[in-house]
């Protein structure tokens, strides 16, 4: 089957520019404040064929193109061409200034696609003073996705939509307030509109925001003439809309409905337990990720509507436990990276560049997709060259004047100048990701270099920042002096990335992570990592209490999707404010959905131990619950787990070698798999999944 092909990354860069420039604030467009690249405007596609008999091909392109058979240009832009029998080279050059140059070729045996085709934007070719061409260009496997129909061109891509109605409406002042029941995303439209004048549409994630015409974050002011609106509103996030008509007496409408816009997903991940509040938290987390999974993984559907690398890495990990949409992961990684040359950090944020590298090694662990690693590795190299080029003489990352050092939104004094321990830990993990990908790509010299740099950096981190008396990693070096502030940020990352000894981890657990004197974290963004570190340290009961208190607290405040930030001591409309604006906070933010990841990975306990789940472990933990049950999607099929205090049932609908770890104070029995007694009250069951299924029942 033929597919539309393009230069790898070009579709994502082009689509990302459209995506990231849809944000508005009070009717004004609000583009991202980082460098935006463009697609290559001329791309050459080539393939070699060996035909036993002549073959007619059909040709289509996005842009103007030429076709050369065996190096000889053919007349015009042929829509079809008869290729004679024998061995031939087919070359197509496509030019398009507006959308990515793309090609579709279909015959009986000749099909455009990733197999057997190459693409180049004709880099590395130059002309000397005598007019002689040198260089041959770098050819790569072209990009492709799901465009299999000659009439469904890449530039026509759009999300799905369906009509929905408000659940209620009421008259307020001079207008009507429509409530769609929960946070949603799409474009509104009037039903049975008549008359002329102006229509004001004021959007709100809360009732208060929609009714505050002077301060709501998004609105439309649309002229209407004889029932025809000047323009249709663009997609926006809202639960409520307030509609007011003015500058005319003849405007009438029956109601306002919406086109709900969404990316179709197969949701095979699930979680249920005996606690209905936890079930509700899981469901709202899943809905939050659904809303923020669009053309790419975005941060918040109201603000910012952008792709951010720090947000995205968490979305990827949550996605692995809900949808396993690997295409959206790859699209977002490509879009965030953009093109060479590198002139700034990803999103201008130093930590976000490091997260970008780490997200690729994560992706490989869950998918074993070596083809993507080969594709993205050259862009990993150039970005890492940029990052290392900005390190100091000790090989440590230090913020430059044009860098944004983010870490987190904090409610306590915390300097972000100088050499932050947190940033060094991320850089060290990023170097390990580079070494992994270099090994996959056969670049063993670079692999050795990256591992050497990672090992050296880790030793410096421990030598400089570890305080043996306080049993913690300190905050930073500022102006040559050690800032001895202790925060959770570097310490929890050191636990997650296994940069501490077993004793140091226990010291950090009690001295930092569970220490009430250490400043608390108030964003779901960093609570994600905080609770992950605590799960790694076996504090599942504590984590479950925190999930119920923190995410359950948002539910008690009326949340229908999870927020950018939650401070339990705030009340009422205080929860809506951020950035000095009364409604600046995003009430549907991807990083708010982290219970998906925590419950799937650490309570159902499913995680790959070798790439693509060829080997995996299942370690169910009740965490104070009476029973848990759920499914985790993998590339090979779903893994279903049920556990209570007497039984563990596991069903694997796919391939892979699995190990179930559990504890039992009585001698367990097992149906399916091989039971092993590890030590004390710790046991394991080893089993092999087949193409059909593997079913294991453990009683203890």
Beta strands, then each sheet from edge to edge (+ up, - down):
strand 1: 5-6
strand 2: 24-25
strand 3: 28-29
strand 4: 42-51
strand 5: 55-62
strand 6: 64-69
strand 7: 72-73
strand 8: 80-83
strand 9: 86-95
strand 10: 102-106
strand 11: 117-120
strand 12: 126-127
strand 13: 133-134
strand 14: 160-165
strand 15: 168-172
strand 16: 175-191
strand 17: 197-204
strand 18: 218-225
strand 19: 228-229
strand 20: 236-246
strand 21: 255-262
strand 22: 270-273
strand 23: 419-420
strand 24: 466-467
strand 25: 472-473
strand 26: 476-478
strand 27: 481-483
strand 28: 606-610
strand 29: 615-618
strand 30: 627-632
strand 31: 639-644
strand 32: 647-652
strand 33: 656-663
strand 34: 669-671
strand 35: 674-679
strand 36: 682-689
strand 37: 694-699
sheet 1: 1+ 10- 5+ 8-
sheet 2: 2+ 3-
sheet 3: 7+ 6- 9+ 4- 11+
sheet 4: 12+ 13-
sheet 5: 14+ 21- 16+ 15-
sheet 6: 14+ 21- 16+ 20- 17+ 18- 19+
sheet 7: 22+ 30- 31+ 32- 37+ 34-
sheet 8: 23+ 26- 27+
sheet 9: 24+ 25-
sheet 10: 28+ 29- 33- 36+ 35-
end
